[in-house]
Amino acid sequence: MEYTCHLDRTDLQEYMDKVFGSGYLVAEVTKMHGGAQKVVYKIDCKNGFTCVLYVWDSSMNYFQQEIETQNMNERSYGADLFEMNNNFLTRQGIPTPALYALNKEKRLCPFDFALVEYVHGRKAEDYFQSDSATQDKVFHRLGDMVERMHAIERQAYGKLNHMGGGAEQCHLFKMENAKNQLAYASRYIDEISINRVKILDLLQLLESRINPRNRYGFIHGELGPDHVLINENFEPYLIDIEGAMFFDIEHEHSFLQLRFQETYRYLNNDSLDHDRMLFYKLHHHISITSGGLKLLHRGFPDKHFAKGIVDHNYRSVLRMIEGNSY
């Protein structure tokens, strides 16, 4: 069988020996699908043990151009963020795959990599069509976990090691992001270009309704059903946690609404700010439209998937400016 991995077979085996001991002989390495930012491999050992190899190779990140210009609070890529958020979530009792070892030395290779727990199970999206009893078990547990995570608060927004923008409200830098992503989408989608002024007007209107606050919950940042693993005991685990930070929890909930469809009823929070929810909903649709376009333009292999993302979200933007969605 052909060997395909960022790490040379000998280097990988030596690292496995160093981390786990000499009894963990690598039998098979399989590249796992998904991931627009980091590369993920499943490692099966001859003794029956399985783990995951994460590789942060910026040359294979479809959003490399954005990483080079992002500020700290926009960044959702990097082994440093993964390590920091993994440690924090674990201490807080929020399940995420265990970090076995992280290598940032760049002696074996010019990128950071980590060995991480393999969670035997499926992604949360696989349970959308399950029977009601199974859905209740899976999504009630996920809802409880999200509520506990969002209840972790501090007075400043931003990454764990960064205290945000001072007196500036966190939604304002999402406003700037929405404008930038709208400019990108306008270059490629005629309907967005034609309606760009109306979209900007709606963004301004929704932003003007938001009242200041000084308490922020800890959010995942991109909590779609593909970023939740459900183990064999129906327990949820968060993955792709690099973007986690303190922020408006409405940013997360508006995204949950978009991605979890009917099962969002298990995740709903009655204390959410309606004006923030609408503002972030529009922001998400604009940002996801632009992100899907960038995947198409930068060689993402599943073009049908990326095009579906673009079409659904730009049409959702147009529906919001028709007047009845806000």
SEPA-338747 format. One record per residue (C-alpha): residue number from 1; residue in three letters; chain; x, y, z. Coordinates in steps of 0.5 Angstrom, whole numbers, always signed. Each point is the difference from the previous one (the first is absolute). Example, Ala and Ser with C-alpha at 12.3 -4.5 7.8 and 13.67 -1.06 7.14 Angstrom:
2
> 1 / ala / A / +25 / -9 / +16
> 2 / ser / A / +2 / +7 / -2
! end
This chain:
326
> 1 / met / A / +0 / +0 / +0
> 2 / glu / A / +3 / +7 / -2
> 3 / tyr / A / +2 / +4 / +6
> 4 / thr / A / -3 / +7 / +0
> 5 / cys / A / +2 / +5 / +6
> 6 / his / A / +3 / +6 / +2
> 7 / leu / A / +5 / -3 / +4
> 8 / asp / A / +5 / -5 / -3
> 9 / arg / A / -2 / -7 / +2
> 10 / thr / A / +7 / -1 / +5
> 11 / asp / A / -1 / +7 / +3
> 12 / leu / A / -7 / -2 / +2
> 13 / gln / A / +1 / -6 / +3
> 14 / glu / A / +6 / +3 / +4
> 15 / tyr / A / -5 / +5 / +2
> 16 / met / A / -5 / -5 / +2
> 17 / asp / A / +5 / -4 / +4
> 18 / lys / A / +2 / +6 / +4
> 19 / val / A / -7 / +2 / +1
> 20 / phe / A / -3 / -7 / +2
> 21 / gly / A / +6 / -5 / +0
> 22 / ser / A / +3 / -5 / -4
> 23 / gly / A / -7 / -5 / +0
> 24 / tyr / A / -3 / +5 / -5
> 25 / leu / A / +2 / -2 / -7
> 26 / val / A / -4 / +4 / -6
> 27 / ala / A / -4 / -5 / -4
> 28 / glu / A / -4 / +5 / -4
> 29 / val / A / +0 / +8 / -1
> 30 / thr / A / -7 / +3 / -4
> 31 / lys / A / -1 / +7 / -2
> 32 / met / A / -7 / +2 / +3
> 33 / his / A / -4 / +4 / -4
> 34 / gly / A / -3 / +7 / +2
> 35 / gly / A / +5 / +6 / +2
> 36 / ala / A / +1 / +6 / -3
> 37 / gln / A / +5 / +2 / +4
> 38 / lys / A / +4 / -5 / +3
> 39 / val / A / +2 / -7 / -2
> 40 / val / A / -3 / -6 / +4
> 41 / tyr / A / +3 / -8 / -1
> 42 / lys / A / -3 / -6 / +4
> 43 / ile / A / +6 / -4 / +3
> 44 / asp / A / -2 / -8 / +1
> 45 / cys / A / +5 / -4 / +4
> 46 / lys / A / +1 / -7 / +0
> 47 / asn / A / -2 / -1 / +7
> 48 / gly / A / -7 / +3 / -1
> 49 / phe / A / +2 / +7 / +2
> 50 / thr / A / -3 / +6 / -4
> 51 / cys / A / +2 / +7 / +0
> 52 / val / A / +0 / +6 / -4
> 53 / leu / A / +5 / +4 / -3
> 54 / tyr / A / -1 / +8 / -1
> 55 / val / A / +4 / +4 / -5
> 56 / trp / A / +0 / +7 / +0
> 57 / asp / A / +4 / +1 / -7
> 58 / ser / A / -2 / +7 / -2
> 59 / ser / A / +1 / -1 / -8
> 60 / met / A / -6 / -5 / +1
> 61 / asn / A / -4 / +5 / +3
> 62 / tyr / A / -6 / +3 / -5
> 63 / phe / A / +0 / +6 / +4
> 64 / gln / A / +8 / +1 / +0
> 65 / gln / A / -1 / +7 / -2
> 66 / glu / A / -5 / +2 / +5
> 67 / ile / A / +5 / -2 / +6
> 68 / glu / A / +5 / +4 / -2
> 69 / thr / A / -4 / +6 / +1
> 70 / gln / A / -5 / -2 / +6
> 71 / asn / A / +1 / +3 / +7
> 72 / met / A / +0 / -4 / +6
> 73 / asn / A / -7 / +0 / +1
> 74 / glu / A / -2 / -2 / -7
> 75 / arg / A / +5 / -6 / -1
> 76 / ser / A / -2 / -7 / +1
> 77 / tyr / A / +6 / -4 / -3
> 78 / gly / A / +6 / -2 / +4
> 79 / ala / A / +3 / -5 / +4
> 80 / asp / A / +1 / +5 / +6
> 81 / leu / A / -8 / +1 / +0
> 82 / phe / A / -2 / -7 / +0
> 83 / glu / A / +5 / -2 / +6
> 84 / met / A / -3 / +6 / +4
> 85 / asn / A / -7 / -1 / -2
> 86 / asn / A / +1 / -8 / +1
> 87 / asn / A / +3 / +2 / +7
> 88 / phe / A / -6 / +5 / +2
> 89 / leu / A / -6 / -4 / -2
> 90 / thr / A / +3 / -7 / +3
> 91 / arg / A / +1 / +4 / +7
> 92 / gln / A / -7 / +3 / -1
> 93 / gly / A / -3 / -7 / -1
> 94 / ile / A / -2 / +1 / -7
> 95 / pro / A / +2 / -6 / -4
> 96 / thr / A / +5 / +0 / -6
> 97 / pro / A / +4 / -5 / -2
> 98 / ala / A / +6 / -1 / +4
> 99 / leu / A / +7 / +3 / -2
> 100 / tyr / A / +5 / -5 / +1
> 101 / ala / A / +6 / +4 / -3
> 102 / leu / A / +2 / +6 / -4
> 103 / asn / A / +6 / +1 / -4
> 104 / lys / A / +2 / +8 / -1
> 105 / glu / A / +7 / -1 / -1
> 106 / lys / A / +0 / -1 / -8
> 107 / arg / A / +6 / -4 / +0
> 108 / leu / A / -3 / -6 / -3
> 109 / cys / A / -4 / +4 / -5
> 110 / pro / A / -2 / +8 / -1
> 111 / phe / A / -7 / -1 / +3
> 112 / asp / A / -3 / -1 / +7
> 113 / phe / A / -3 / -7 / +1
> 114 / ala / A / -4 / -3 / +6
> 115 / leu / A / -2 / -7 / +2
> 116 / val / A / -7 / +0 / +2
> 117 / glu / A / -6 / -5 / +3
> 118 / tyr / A / -4 / -3 / -5
> 119 / val / A / -7 / +0 / +2
> 120 / his / A / -4 / -6 / -2
> 121 / gly / A / -6 / +2 / -3
> 122 / arg / A / -4 / +5 / -5
> 123 / lys / A / -1 / +7 / -1
> 124 / ala / A / -6 / +3 / +3
> 125 / glu / A / -3 / +1 / -7
> 126 / asp / A / -1 / -7 / -1
> 127 / tyr / A / -5 / +0 / +5
> 128 / phe / A / -4 / +5 / -3
> 129 / gln / A / -5 / -6 / -3
> 130 / ser / A / +1 / -4 / +6
> 131 / asp / A / -7 / -2 / +4
> 132 / ser / A / -2 / +4 / +5
> 133 / ala / A / +3 / -3 / +6
> 134 / thr / A / +7 / +0 / -3
> 135 / gln / A / -1 / +7 / -2
> 136 / asp / A / -2 / +2 / +7
> 137 / lys / A / +6 / -4 / +3
> 138 / val / A / +5 / +3 / -4
> 139 / phe / A / -3 / +8 / -1
> 140 / his / A / -2 / +1 / +7
> 141 / arg / A / +7 / -2 / +2
> 142 / leu / A / +3 / +4 / -5
> 143 / gly / A / -5 / +6 / +2
> 144 / asp / A / +3 / -1 / +8
> 145 / met / A / +7 / +0 / -2
> 146 / val / A / -1 / +7 / -5
> 147 / glu / A / -4 / +3 / +6
> 148 / arg / A / +6 / -2 / +5
> 149 / met / A / +5 / +3 / -5
> 150 / his / A / -4 / +6 / -1
> 151 / ala / A / -1 / +1 / +7
> 152 / ile / A / +8 / +1 / +1
> 153 / glu / A / +1 / +8 / +0
> 154 / arg / A / +4 / +6 / +1
> 155 / gln / A / -1 / +7 / -1
> 156 / ala / A / +5 / +1 / -6
> 157 / tyr / A / -1 / -4 / -7
> 158 / gly / A / +6 / -3 / -4
> 159 / lys / A / +4 / -6 / +0
> 160 / leu / A / +2 / -3 / +7
> 161 / asn / A / +7 / +3 / +0
> 162 / his / A / -3 / +7 / -3
> 163 / met / A / -4 / +5 / +3
> 164 / gly / A / -4 / +2 / -6
> 165 / gly / A / -1 / +8 / -3
> 166 / gly / A / +0 / +4 / +7
> 167 / ala / A / -7 / +4 / +0
> 168 / glu / A / -2 / -3 / -7
> 169 / gln / A / -6 / -4 / -1
> 170 / cys / A / +2 / -7 / -3
> 171 / his / A / -5 / +0 / -5
> 172 / leu / A / +3 / +6 / -3
> 173 / phe / A / +6 / -4 / -3
> 174 / lys / A / -5 / -5 / -3
> 175 / met / A / -3 / +6 / -3
> 176 / glu / A / +6 / +2 / -4
> 177 / asn / A / +1 / -8 / -2
> 178 / ala / A / -7 / +0 / -3
> 179 / lys / A / +2 / +6 / -4
> 180 / asn / A / +6 / -3 / -2
> 181 / gln / A / -3 / -6 / -2
> 182 / leu / A / -6 / +3 / -3
> 183 / ala / A / +5 / +4 / -5
> 184 / tyr / A / +3 / -7 / -2
> 185 / ala / A / -6 / -3 / -1
> 186 / ser / A / -3 / +6 / -4
> 187 / arg / A / +6 / -1 / -5
> 188 / tyr / A / -3 / -7 / -2
> 189 / ile / A / -7 / +0 / +1
> 190 / asp / A / -4 / +5 / -4
> 191 / glu / A / -6 / -1 / +5
> 192 / ile / A / +4 / +2 / +5
> 193 / ser / A / +4 / +6 / -4
> 194 / ile / A / -7 / +3 / -2
> 195 / asn / A / -3 / +0 / +7
> 196 / arg / A / +7 / +2 / +4
> 197 / val / A / -3 / +6 / +2
> 198 / lys / A / -6 / -3 / +3
> 199 / ile / A / +4 / -5 / +4
> 200 / leu / A / +4 / +5 / +3
> 201 / asp / A / -6 / +4 / +2
> 202 / leu / A / -3 / -6 / +3
> 203 / leu / A / +7 / -1 / +4
> 204 / gln / A / +0 / +7 / +3
> 205 / leu / A / -7 / +0 / +2
> 206 / leu / A / +1 / -7 / +4
> 207 / glu / A / +6 / +2 / +3
> 208 / ser / A / -3 / +7 / +2
> 209 / arg / A / -5 / -4 / +4
> 210 / ile / A / +5 / -4 / +4
> 211 / asn / A / +1 / +3 / +7
> 212 / pro / A / +7 / +0 / +4
> 213 / arg / A / +2 / -6 / +5
> 214 / asn / A / +6 / -2 / +4
> 215 / arg / A / -1 / -8 / +1
> 216 / tyr / A / +2 / -5 / -5
> 217 / gly / A / -1 / -7 / +0
> 218 / phe / A / +5 / -5 / -3
> 219 / ile / A / -2 / -3 / -7
> 220 / his / A / +3 / -5 / -5
> 221 / gly / A / +0 / +5 / -5
> 222 / glu / A / -2 / -4 / -6
> 223 / leu / A / -5 / -6 / +3
> 224 / gly / A / -3 / -3 / -5
> 225 / pro / A / -2 / -8 / +0
> 226 / asp / A / +6 / -2 / -3
> 227 / his / A / +4 / +3 / +5
> 228 / val / A / -3 / -4 / +6
> 229 / leu / A / +2 / -8 / +0
> 230 / ile / A / -5 / -4 / +4
> 231 / asn / A / +3 / -6 / +3
> 232 / glu / A / -3 / -7 / +1
> 233 / asn / A / -3 / +2 / +6
> 234 / phe / A / -3 / +6 / -3
> 235 / glu / A / +4 / +5 / +3
> 236 / pro / A / +2 / +6 / -4
> 237 / tyr / A / +7 / +2 / -1
> 238 / leu / A / +2 / +7 / -3
> 239 / ile / A / +5 / +0 / -5
> 240 / asp / A / +4 / +5 / -5
> 241 / ile / A / +0 / +5 / +7
> 242 / glu / A / +6 / +5 / -3
> 243 / gly / A / -5 / +5 / -1
> 244 / ala / A / -3 / +0 / +7
> 245 / met / A / -1 / +6 / +4
> 246 / phe / A / -4 / +5 / +5
> 247 / phe / A / -5 / +3 / -4
> 248 / asp / A / -7 / +2 / -1
> 249 / ile / A / -4 / -7 / +1
> 250 / glu / A / -5 / +3 / -6
> 251 / his / A / +6 / -1 / -5
> 252 / glu / A / +0 / -8 / +2
> 253 / his / A / -8 / -1 / +0
> 254 / ser / A / -1 / +4 / -6
> 255 / phe / A / +5 / -5 / -3
> 256 / leu / A / -3 / -6 / +3
> 257 / gln / A / -7 / +2 / -3
> 258 / leu / A / +3 / +0 / -7
> 259 / arg / A / +3 / -7 / +1
> 260 / phe / A / -4 / -4 / +5
> 261 / gln / A / -6 / +1 / -4
> 262 / glu / A / -6 / -3 / +4
> 263 / thr / A / +4 / -3 / +5
> 264 / tyr / A / +2 / +7 / +3
> 265 / arg / A / -6 / +0 / +4
> 266 / tyr / A / +4 / -4 / +5
> 267 / leu / A / +6 / +5 / +0
> 268 / asn / A / -5 / +6 / +1
> 269 / asn / A / +1 / +6 / +5
> 270 / asp / A / -5 / +4 / +2
> 271 / ser / A / +4 / +6 / +3
> 272 / leu / A / +3 / +1 / -7
> 273 / asp / A / +0 / +8 / -3
> 274 / his / A / -5 / +0 / -6
> 275 / asp / A / +4 / +6 / -3
> 276 / arg / A / +7 / -4 / +1
> 277 / met / A / -3 / -6 / -3
> 278 / leu / A / -2 / +4 / -7
> 279 / phe / A / +6 / +3 / -1
> 280 / tyr / A / +4 / -6 / +1
> 281 / lys / A / -4 / -4 / -4
> 282 / leu / A / +1 / +5 / -6
> 283 / his / A / +7 / +0 / +1
> 284 / his / A / +1 / -7 / +0
> 285 / his / A / -4 / -1 / -7
> 286 / ile / A / +5 / +5 / -3
> 287 / ser / A / +6 / -3 / +3
> 288 / ile / A / -2 / -7 / -2
> 289 / thr / A / -2 / +2 / -7
> 290 / ser / A / +7 / +3 / +0
> 291 / gly / A / +4 / -6 / +3
> 292 / gly / A / -4 / -4 / -5
> 293 / leu / A / +2 / +4 / -6
> 294 / lys / A / +8 / +0 / +3
> 295 / leu / A / -1 / -8 / +0
> 296 / leu / A / -2 / +0 / -7
> 297 / his / A / +5 / +5 / -2
> 298 / arg / A / +6 / -4 / +4
> 299 / gly / A / -1 / -7 / -3
> 300 / phe / A / -4 / -3 / +6
> 301 / pro / A / -1 / -7 / -3
> 302 / asp / A / -8 / -1 / +2
> 303 / lys / A / -2 / +6 / -5
> 304 / his / A / -7 / -2 / +0
> 305 / phe / A / +0 / +0 / +8
> 306 / ala / A / +3 / +7 / +0
> 307 / lys / A / -5 / +3 / -6
> 308 / gly / A / -6 / -3 / +4
> 309 / ile / A / +3 / +5 / +6
> 310 / val / A / +0 / +6 / -4
> 311 / asp / A / -6 / -1 / -3
> 312 / his / A / -4 / -1 / +6
> 313 / asn / A / +3 / +5 / +4
> 314 / tyr / A / +0 / +6 / -5
> 315 / arg / A / -7 / -2 / -1
> 316 / ser / A / -2 / +1 / +7
> 317 / val / A / +4 / +7 / +0
> 318 / leu / A / -5 / +2 / -6
> 319 / arg / A / -6 / -3 / +4
> 320 / met / A / +2 / +4 / +6
> 321 / ile / A / +0 / +7 / -4
> 322 / glu / A / -7 / -2 / -2
> 323 / gly / A / -3 / +3 / +6
> 324 / asn / A / -4 / -5 / +4
> 325 / ser / A / +6 / -4 / +3
> 326 / tyr / A / +2 / +6 / +5
! end
